Amino acid sequence: MPFCIYCGHQLADDAKFCSECGKTTNISNQNTQRKTVYDGEIHKCPNCGEILNSFASNCASCGYELRDAKNSNAIREFALKLEQIENSRNVSANGFSGLKNKINQLSSVNPMDEQKISLIRSFVIPNTKEDIYEFMILASSNIDLKLYGFAYSSSQFQGMMATSQRAISDAWLAKFEQAYRKAQLLFIESQELLSIEELYERKMKEIQKKKRQLPMFFIFGFGGALLLVLLIWILVFLTDAM
């Protein structure tokens, strides 16, 4: 049974025109067999030779973890871009304009830091365990714990100066949590997830400890003041009794 060479529609044996597209069939020169053409690349596991599914992070047959050079270099390139942004920062503070820029940056995120925040938030986290773990170490080292403590929140001036720093740290923290959620989806109930979970839980505990400093300060401060008042009252009471 012949097929139209233009649209692939099935033709009658003696048809001179295609009933679907209207083109001349030229059946005498037409191949009566439809051909299936495969286009693209087939990827195989380098360990066992099994054909791999798209976006697979591990071979389904032998468990071999796939990690190509492109993904491995992605984090290094990302860190290099952040370094380039930092190096291009204008550190000049000479003259009135430089002083004015510093004052404006006390309560707002400066343009260089906005670039860094945008780069951090838009970075695509790789799929392999080693790359996710490497990124989480990078993110963890850039989460500034002191910005979540009482020292900065208690001082208005320090709080203003920390605006840009806190915004960058928050961007790293959001990406740190995103990497952890991705690891949970990719490595469900596997030993590979343990080291990532340990890193995540340790950092989150450190952040929570810093955040608890403020309420604990008020609790102990109020308790100390109350105890002082009570002692004074006891002393006054004993003095009157004598």
Secondary structure in CASP SS format (residue, H / E / C, confidence):
PFRMAT SS
TARGET T0000
AUTHOR 0000-0000-0000
METHOD secondary structure of the structure
MODEL  1
M C 1.00
P C 1.00
F E 1.00
C C 1.00
I C 1.00
Y C 1.00
C C 1.00
G C 1.00
H C 1.00
Q E 1.00
L C 1.00
A C 1.00
D C 1.00
D C 1.00
A C 1.00
K C 1.00
F E 1.00
C C 1.00
S C 1.00
E C 1.00
C C 1.00
G C 1.00
K C 1.00
T E 1.00
T C 1.00
N C 1.00
I H 1.00
S H 1.00
N H 1.00
Q C 1.00
N C 1.00
T C 1.00
Q C 1.00
R C 1.00
K C 1.00
T C 1.00
V C 1.00
Y C 1.00
D C 1.00
G C 1.00
E C 1.00
I C 1.00
H C 1.00
K E 1.00
C C 1.00
P C 1.00
N C 1.00
C C 1.00
G C 1.00
E C 1.00
I E 1.00
L C 1.00
N C 1.00
S C 1.00
F C 1.00
A C 1.00
S C 1.00
N E 1.00
C C 1.00
A C 1.00
S C 1.00
C C 1.00
G C 1.00
Y C 1.00
E E 1.00
L C 1.00
R C 1.00
D C 1.00
A H 1.00
K H 1.00
N H 1.00
S H 1.00
N H 1.00
A H 1.00
I H 1.00
R H 1.00
E H 1.00
F H 1.00
A H 1.00
L H 1.00
K H 1.00
L H 1.00
E H 1.00
Q H 1.00
I H 1.00
E H 1.00
N H 1.00
S C 1.00
R C 1.00
N C 1.00
V C 1.00
S C 1.00
A C 1.00
N C 1.00
G H 1.00
F H 1.00
S H 1.00
G H 1.00
L H 1.00
K H 1.00
N H 1.00
K H 1.00
I H 1.00
N H 1.00
Q H 1.00
L C 1.00
S C 1.00
S C 1.00
V C 1.00
N C 1.00
P H 1.00
M H 1.00
D H 1.00
E H 1.00
Q H 1.00
K H 1.00
I H 1.00
S H 1.00
L H 1.00
I H 1.00
R H 1.00
S H 1.00
F C 1.00
V C 1.00
I C 1.00
P C 1.00
N C 1.00
T C 1.00
K H 1.00
E H 1.00
D H 1.00
I H 1.00
Y H 1.00
E H 1.00
F H 1.00
M H 1.00
I H 1.00
L H 1.00
A H 1.00
S H 1.00
S H 1.00
N H 1.00
I C 1.00
D C 1.00
L H 1.00
K H 1.00
L H 1.00
Y H 1.00
G C 1.00
F H 1.00
A H 1.00
Y H 1.00
S H 1.00
S C 1.00
S C 1.00
Q H 1.00
F H 1.00
Q H 1.00
G H 1.00
M H 1.00
M H 1.00
A C 1.00
T H 1.00
S H 1.00
Q H 1.00
R H 1.00
A H 1.00
I H 1.00
S H 1.00
D H 1.00
A H 1.00
W H 1.00
L H 1.00
A H 1.00
K H 1.00
F H 1.00
E H 1.00
Q H 1.00
A H 1.00
Y H 1.00
R H 1.00
K H 1.00
A H 1.00
Q H 1.00
L H 1.00
L H 1.00
F C 1.00
I C 1.00
E C 1.00
S C 1.00
Q C 1.00
E H 1.00
L H 1.00
L H 1.00
S H 1.00
I H 1.00
E H 1.00
E H 1.00
L H 1.00
Y H 1.00
E H 1.00
R H 1.00
K H 1.00
M H 1.00
K H 1.00
E H 1.00
I H 1.00
Q H 1.00
K H 1.00
K H 1.00
K H 1.00
R C 1.00
Q H 1.00
L H 1.00
P H 1.00
M H 1.00
F H 1.00
F H 1.00
I H 1.00
F H 1.00
G H 1.00
F H 1.00
G H 1.00
G H 1.00
A H 1.00
L H 1.00
L H 1.00
L H 1.00
V H 1.00
L H 1.00
L H 1.00
I H 1.00
W H 1.00
I H 1.00
L H 1.00
V H 1.00
F H 1.00
L H 1.00
T H 1.00
D H 1.00
A H 1.00
M C 1.00
END
